[in-house]
């Protein structure tokens, strides 16, 4: 008989036993409806009870209102024997997501691995528009939760078949299964862990973005599904007690199905859990697993000097002695959580840094503009390395030519030395980014995406850093700043009626935001060239901000002559112009006109003309490489320099997990500022930094950073 058959037989016995126990429970009829009378066992949470009775957690609270504040040992619950089909409501298989500024339906669907159609079924108005601050119901993807196991049905044949499905082994490299949970006011990690029959450490590991002692109300976390199938080794089967033998009086030792090596026992007339220690476990690691102090654990095991694999360890059950329930319970709890988080995501100086730069240099082909730009990026990165080495940092750089081939990326990642990297710079190819990001997550390596705006790995991979703010976040954040700056002025949109491709997401968001804040705005239509006649009706306004509705570069030539003339003829009117990132390379071409119009230009990148660091960098670059940088936007060499300076210095000072902490880290970037934020509690980071380049009437250029 093979291992899988043995496990299946054992678990089938457990499931059949559970079904029999439920059917044997006492019953009570109230208001014509029959209920099971169930007494809560120590440590039981909503999740395990919902599984046991095939009922949603919400319905447990519906029939037992007193349970809304949590379950207690020996608390009596009334569970309906016959459940209506409607009991599995949308709420029981969904959770609530609060929309953040810049989020799109598409991004949210990828975040939770559900379809946009499924989200819109629960939120009919969402397809038309979603707004920051609104709440969406998201379908629970986890099948074990949305469709609870039928293990407790009265038909043994169906029960057995379901059990066989439940215990199938899951390959170790298979994507973990999670339940998504929306944090309620006052909830703690301990309460959430108890509810879902898991441990605090597992939740922290699944959500590196949480602040364990300050859970944010309304935020979503993911909880590892303790009922999902797991890979089981032959040794674990050997060490697993036979659960198929149950005494008729139903008073056999309680066994935690989730934790193979834990059972209830009695030592010196006190109740303990007996835990079978695993390889390399210590008093400290076991104490943290069960949320107790090391001193308590040692006191319960006076004869044990050192924990060894296979040793039975007594785990105290006395809640009065639990440090979390003591007089200083909250302090002890918070300290424990902070220490646990710090242990998982350690913050320490790095003696030396290994970094891999994986870019399509295309060394085996004729040089192209694209390959030369990537070479320039790498050269700028090396200048950052040199600058930091002069300050005493130890850095090893490994450069790889990906040749714009995913096969080559796979080959590079297969090399043993890649596992030793602290940082990998990824190319712009999305499939390559996916491969490198998965590798980084597996081996705890930070991955930098400097080039792709649309890659989705940042939504779900905690090791990915996207240095370019995605368009939806850029526009949402820029609109918020626009409204703050210009809320007391009249906004005039310039619409070229002959431009059939003027769809602009920024304009859609801006107009909606202006309407919500009751800020005056109107549209001025023109064709091909903006003329005096188009602006004739604007003479009554004392303060105007002109905003073209098209972000095409050609629009500058269409609007500047008329706007400059209008400004000159209406000196009493406060006139400003607002423009787009594509305008930045044309600043010098239209400099005087931009000055007169008090122009603001939105951009992810900008180098101030009088920045002495830019001058020094240009000299050093020319000296090292005997050539000048390409006149591109952004300047790739400076992008490489800024990126290298930021990440290498951060890792050297604070370790790989620098972004998990609020650390003061200012590298004085030349072209790109870095202000990283997680999208959610388990995601990677996006750079939220951007600029308004302000060309003032007194002929100065300001870089307004946000």
N, C-alpha and C positions, 0 to 999 in steps of 0.2 A: 504493500500500500504506500503510495507516494505522500510527500509532505502536504501537498494541497488537499488531498483527499482526507488526511487526518484532521487538518484544520477545519475543513468544511464540516466534517462529522461532529467535531467538538462544538463548533458554533451553532450548527443546526440544533443540537441538544439544548444549548442555552436559549435559543429563540423559542423553541417549543416549550421550554420550561417557563419563559416569560409569558407566553400566551396563556398557559394553564394558570399561572398565578393571577393574571388579570381577571380571567373568567371566574376564579374562585373568590374574588373579593366580595365583601358584603355590599349589598345594594340598598338604596333608599329611594322611595318615590316622593317627589315634591311637585305640586301643581300639575299632576298628571304625567310628569316626565321622570324616567328612571335614571338614577345616577349610581356610579361606583362610588364607594366611600374609601378614600385612599389616604393613608398617613405618610407624610413626607419623611424619608430617611435622612440621616445625617449626611450633609454634603450634596444632596440632590439639588439639581437646578431645573429651571423650566425646560431646557432643551431635552434632557434625558426623559423627563416625564411626558413631554409632547411626543417623543418617539415611542415611549412605552404604550401610550393610549391612542396613537395615531390621531392627534388633535393639535391644532395650532396653539402656540403660546398665548396668542391674543384671546383665544376662546377659553383657555384655562382661567385667565383673569376675568373674562366675561362672566363665567359661572361662579367665580370665586373672587369678588371684588377686593377682599382683604389681602389678596396675594399681590396686588399691584406694587406694594412696597418691598417685595422680596419674600422668599420662602424661608421658613424656619423648621427646625427639626420637630417632628411629631405634629406639625400642622396638618389639619384635616382638609382635604380637598374633595369636592364633588365633581366627578367627571361623567358627562352624559354617556349612557350606554349606546344609544342610537344617535348618531350624529347626522345632521342634515347635510346634503351636498353643498349647501351654501356656507357651511362652517369653514371650508377652506377658501376664505375670501381673498381678494387681491391683497389686502393688508397683511395677511398671514404669510404670503409668499413674496413680499416686497419690503423695501426699506426706503427711507427718506434721504434724498440728497439735496443739499442747499447749493444753489447755483452760485458760483464765484464769477467775478468780473473776468470776461475774456473766454469763459468756457462755451463750447458749442455742443450741440446735440451729438455731433459726430465724435468729438473728443470724449464726451461722457460715456457714449456707447462703448468706445474702445477701453475706457478706464475700467468698466465693469464686465466687459466681454459679453455684452448683450446687443441686440439689434436696435436700430433707431425705431423700427416699426413696433417692437415690443415696448419700448419706452412710451411711444405715442399712444398705444392702446390704453395705458394707464393714465396718460396725461394728454387728452385730446387736443388741447390748444398749443401743445409744445411744438408741433411741426411748423406752425406759423411764426412763432417767436418765443424765446425764453429770455428772462430778465434776471440780472444779478440780484440775489436775495430771495428769489422765488424758490419754492420747493418742488422737487420732482419725486414721484414714486418710481423706484427702479425695481424691475422684476428680479427676484432672487435667483441667480443662475444655478446655485447649488441644488441639485435634484433631491438630495437627501433631506433638505429642509423644506423646499417648496412642495414636495410630494413625499410626506413622511412614510417610513417603511411600513409595510403591511404585516410586520412580524407578529403583531398582537391580534390579528384576526382570528376568528373562531374555527377557520377551516385549516386543519393541519397540513393538507397537501399544498395549499397556496403558501402557507408559512414556510414550509421547507424550501420551496422553490425560491422564494424571496431571499431566504437566508443564504442560499448558494450564491446568489448574485452579490449579496452584500460583502461576503468575505473573500472575494477573489483578490489575489495579491495584486498590488499596484507596483509597476516597475519604479525603481528608485529615481530614475530620471524623468518620470512623468510629472506634468505640471500639478502642483499641490491643489487641493480643493479647499475653498474658503467660503465662509458665511460672512456676509456683510452686515454690520451692525451700526445703527445710528445712535450716537451717545446722547443719553438723556441728562437732564440737569442733576448734578450731584452724584452721578454714577462714578464708580471707581473700577480700576482694572480687576481688583479682587472679585467684585460683584459680577462683572462681565465674564470672568474666567469661570466662576461658579455656575453661572447661568448656562454656559455652553460646555460644561464638563471638560474644561481644559485648564492649563496653568498660565500664570501671568507671564512667564518667560516666553512661552510660545507666541503670545499676543504681541509682546514687545519686539520679538524677532520678525514678526510678520508686518510690523508697522514702525519702521525706524523713524518716522516723522513725528510720532506722538511725544508729548511731554507727559511722562507717566504720572506725575503728581498733579497735573493741571489739564485734565481732559476737557476739550472744548465742546460745549453743548452744541449738538447738531452736526458735528463732524462725523465722518464715517470711518470706521476701522474694519479691517478684515480679520476674521477669527478662523484659525485652522480647524477644519471639520474633523472632530475626533471620531466620527462614525465612518469616515471614508476608509476604503481598503488600504492597507499598508503592506509593504514587503515584509515577509516573515522568514527568518533564517532557520536552518535545521536545529541549531542550538537552542533558539527561542522556543521551538516546539517541544524539545526535550525538557526544558525548564518550566514549561507551562503546566500547572496543575490540571487534573482531569475535572472539567466542569460539568460533565454529563451526568455525574452521580449527585443526586439531590435527595435529602432526607424527606420523608413523607410529611413530617410536621413543619416543613418549610423553614427550619431554623438552622440550616447549615451555615457555615462561615460565609459571610458576604464576600464576593469576589468582584473587583472592579474590572469589567471586561476591557476597558480602555487601557489599563495598565496591567500587563500580564503578570507582573511579579509582586502585586500588592494584595494583601488579604487582611481581614479583621482577626485579631487574636486578643488574648487577655494575659497580662503580665503583672504579678503582684496586685491582683484585684483591680487594675486600671486598664482601660481599653487602649489598645495601640493598633496601628496598622503595621503589619510586617512587610518590609520591603526588601526585595532581593537586589543587592547592589550590582551594578553593571561595571564593566571594565573601565578603569581610570576614574571612577567616581570617588569623591572624598566626602568627609563630614560637611564641608562647606557647600559643595554642589548639591548634595541631598537636602540640606537644610533650606537652601534657596528654592529647590523644586517644590518643597512642601510648605513654604512660607513660614518657617519656624527659625528660631535662633540656633546657632551651633551649640551653645551651652545646653539648651534643652535637649538637643539630639544626643549629646554626649552623656547627659544625665540619664537618659532612657536606655543607654547602652554602656553601662559602667565597665563591662568586661572587654569592650572593644577598644584597642589602642589605635589601630589603623584599619580603615575600610579596605576590604579586598573583594574582588569579583566573586559573586555567588554567595556572599555572606548575607544572612538575614539581619536586617536593621530594624529596630523598633522605632516607629514614628508616633510621637505623642498625639493623642486626640483631644486632650483637655483644652477646650477653647479659652478657659480662664487664664491658662498659662501662655496662650499664643500672644506674642509681642504685639500683634496687630490689634488685639482686643484688650490690651492692658490699659492702665490709667493714661499712659502716654501713647495710646494706640495710634493716633493720627501721625504723631511725630515719628514713631517707629516705622509705621507703614510707609511714609514718604521717604524716610532715610533708606529703607530696604529697596524701594522702587528705584531711587536715584542710584544706589550702588549697583543694582542689577543692570540698569540701563548703561551705566558707565563701564561695567564689565563687558557687556555685549558689544558696545560701540566705544572702545577704548580711545582715549585722547592722549597721545604721547608724541614726543619728538621722534623724528626719523633720523637715524644716524647717516643713512645714505638713501638715495632715491633711484629706482630703476624706472625708466620711462621708454615706451616704444612709440615711435611715430610711424604710423601705417598709412601711407598716402600713395596715390597713383602718379609716381614720378615718371613712369613710362620710359625708363632708361634704355629699353631695347627697341624704341621707336624714335622716329624723328620728333624733335621738340615741337610742342604746340603751345598756344597761349595758355591753355588750361594747365598743362603739365609744368610750364614755367612758373605759373602762379603758385602751385603747390610747392615747387622747389623754393620759391621766395618765402613762402610761409615757414618752411623748415629752416631756412637760413636765419630768419628773424627769431625763430624759437631757439636756435643755437646761441644767438646773441644774448638771450635771456639767461640761458644756462651759464654762459661765460660770466655774465654780470653777477649771478648768484654764487658761482664758484669763487669769485674774487672776494665775496663776503664770508667765505668759509664753508659753504654748503658742498656736500659730496653728491654728485649726480652722474649716473650712467645713462647714456642715450643710445638706443638701438633704433636704427632707421630701416624700414622695409618698404620695398616697392610693390604695391598691391597690383600694379599693372591693370587696374580697373577690372579685375577678375575676382569673382567670389571663390573660385577654385584656388586661386593664389592666396586669398585671405584664409581659407581653411588650412592650406598648407602651412602658412606662417603660424597660425594658432596651434597647430599640432606640435610645434617645437617646444621642448621642455622648458627653455628659458623664459618663454612667455608667461608661464605661471608665476614667475617671480616678479612681475611688473607691479608697480604701484600706480601707474598711470598709462593709459593708451590713448593716443590721438587717432581718431577714426576718420576714414575718408568720407566723401559725400554720397556714395552709393548706398541706398537704403538697405538692400539685402546684406551688404557688407557690414553696415552698422548693426543690423539685427544679430548677425553672427558674433561680432565683437562684443556687443552688449550682453548677450547670453553667456559668453565666455567670462566677461568681467563679473557678472553676478555669481557665477559658479565658483570663481577663484578670488572673490573679494578684491576686485581691481576697479579703480575709477576709470570711467570711459568719457572722453570729451568729444562731443559732436559740435564741431565748429562751423559746419558748412550746410547741413541739411535743415530746412525749416519744417519739413513735413513728416520726418520720421516719427513713428509713434511709440518707440521703445521707452521714451522718457515718461510715458503715462503709467508704466507698470514696473519699470526696472529702477531700483533705488540707487544703482551705481552710475547712472547716465547723467551727464551734465550737458545741457544744450545752451551754448553761449549766445545764440541768436534768439531773441524773443520771438515766438511764433506770431503770425500776423493778427490772429484774433485777440491775443493778449495785448499786443502792441496797440492796436486800435482802441480797445476798451480802456486801457490805461491812459492813452493819449487823450481820448475824449474826456475822461474824468479831469485831467489837468486843464484841458481846453475850457471846460465849463467853469472851473475855479477862476481862471485868469480872465475870461471874457464874459462872465455872466451879466455884467452891467452894460454891455454894448449890443448893438444891433448886428446880427449875423446875416450877411448877404451871400447867398450861394450863386455862383456863376455857372450857368448851365448852357453848354453848346448843344443846341437842339439837333444839329446835324451829326453829332458824335454818337453813333449807335452803340459804341462799346465803352460807355462812360460808367458802367456799373462799378460802384465803389463801396466796399463794405464799411470803410471808415465813415462815409457820408451817411449811410443808413443808420449806423449806431449813433452818430452825432445828432442827426435830426430827431431821432427818438428821444435822446437824452435832453435836448433843448426843449422838446414838447413837455416832457415830464417836469422840468424845472420852470416852465412858463417863461422861457427866455425868448425874446422877440427875434424872429428870423423870417426871411423872405427869399424868393428866388428871382434872379435876373437872367432872362433868356437872351441868347445871342446866337448868331450863325457865322461860323468861320472866324470873323474878327469882331471883338468887342468894340462897340462904337459909342460915341457920345450920347446918341439917342437912347441906348440901353440904360445908361446911368442917369438920365434926366430926372427920373422920379425920386431919386435918392437925396435930393437937396435938403429935405427937412430933417434929416438924421444928423445928430451931432457927433456920434461915435460909431464907426463901422469897421467890422472885420470882414474882408472879402475871402471867400473860400471857394476855389474852383471845385466843381463836382467831378471832374475828370482828373485822374492822377497822371495822365500822359505828359511826357516832357514837352511836347509840342505846344501845350496849352500856354506855357510861359510867353511865347512869342505872340500869341493871340490876345492876351489880356494886358500885358505890361504897358504898351503905349497909352491905351485909354485910361488905365488906372493912374498912371503917372500924371496925365493931363488933368484928371479929376482931382487929384490931390493938390496940384498946383493952383487950380481955380477955386478950391474950397479950403482955404487955409484954416478956417475956423472948425472944420470937421476933423476929428481925430480918426485917421485912416490907418488900417493895418492890413497886411496880406498874410494868409496862412497857406503853406505849401507842403509838398510831399518828399519822401526820401530820394526820389529820382531827380529832384532839383539840386541836390548837394553838389554833384560834379559841375553844375552850371553856375555856381555862385560867382566865380570870378568873371564869367562872361557878362553877367547882368548886375554886377556889384553895386554900381551907383543907383540903379533903379530900385534894387532891393532895399538899399539904405533909405531912400526917400519914402518908401512905402512901409517902413517900420516892420519888416518881414520876419515871420516865424516859420521855420522849416522843420518838420518832423523827421527824425533820423535815428537809426540804430548806431551809427558811427559818425564821428567827426573829429578832426584834428584842428586845433586852434592855430591860426597862421603864425602867431608870435610865440608859440610854445618852444622854449629853448631845448626841451628834451627831444623834440622832433628834429631840431637842427643837429644836436649831438648824435642822435641815432643815425641820421642820414650820412654824416661824416664817417661813423664807425662802419656802417654797412658798405659804403663805397670802398673804404680801406680794406675790409675783410674780403670782399667778393669782387672788387675791381669793376663794379658796374653799378648803375643807379637803379632804384626801384621803379617798377612799372607804375604808370599813372592810372591806377584802378581805384574803384570805390567798392569796398574798403581797400586800403593798402594791405596786401597780404603779408608782407614782411612784418609790419607793425602789429597785425592781428596775431601772428605767431609769437611775436615778442611779448605782447600784453598777456596772451594766454599762458605762455610758459612762465612768465614772472608770477602771475597770480597763483596758478595751481602748484608749481614746484615749491614756492615759498610757503604756501598754506600747508602742504603735506609735510614739509620739513619741520615746521613749527608745531603742528597739532596732530599729525598723523593722518591716516587715510580717512578717518571719520570727521575731519574738520568741519564739514558742512552740517553735522548733526548738532553742533553747538553754536551758541551766540558768541562768536569770537571776533575781536577787533582785528581786521585784516585789510589794510589799505596799501595797495601796491602802486598807486599813482599812475594808472594806465594813461597811455598817450592817446589812443583812438577809441577804446572800448572800456567802459566801466563794467564791473561785475557785481550784481546783486542777486544772488541765487535764492529761489524759493521752491519748495516742493509743490507739486500740483495737488497731491493728496498725501495721506499718511504712509503710503507704501511706494510712492513714485520716485522718479529721479527729480532733477532740478532744472528749472528754466531760468535764464538770466532775464530779470524783469527790468533791467536798466535801459533807458532810451534818453534822447535829447530833444529839446527845442533849440535849434540854432537861431539866435535872435540877431538880426542885422539892424542896428539902431539908427535913428536919424542923425545922431552925432558921429556917424561913421565908425562905429565899433561893432565887434562881433562877440556875442556872449554865448557860451555853451551852457544852457540851462539843463542840469542833470536831474533825472527823476528815477 
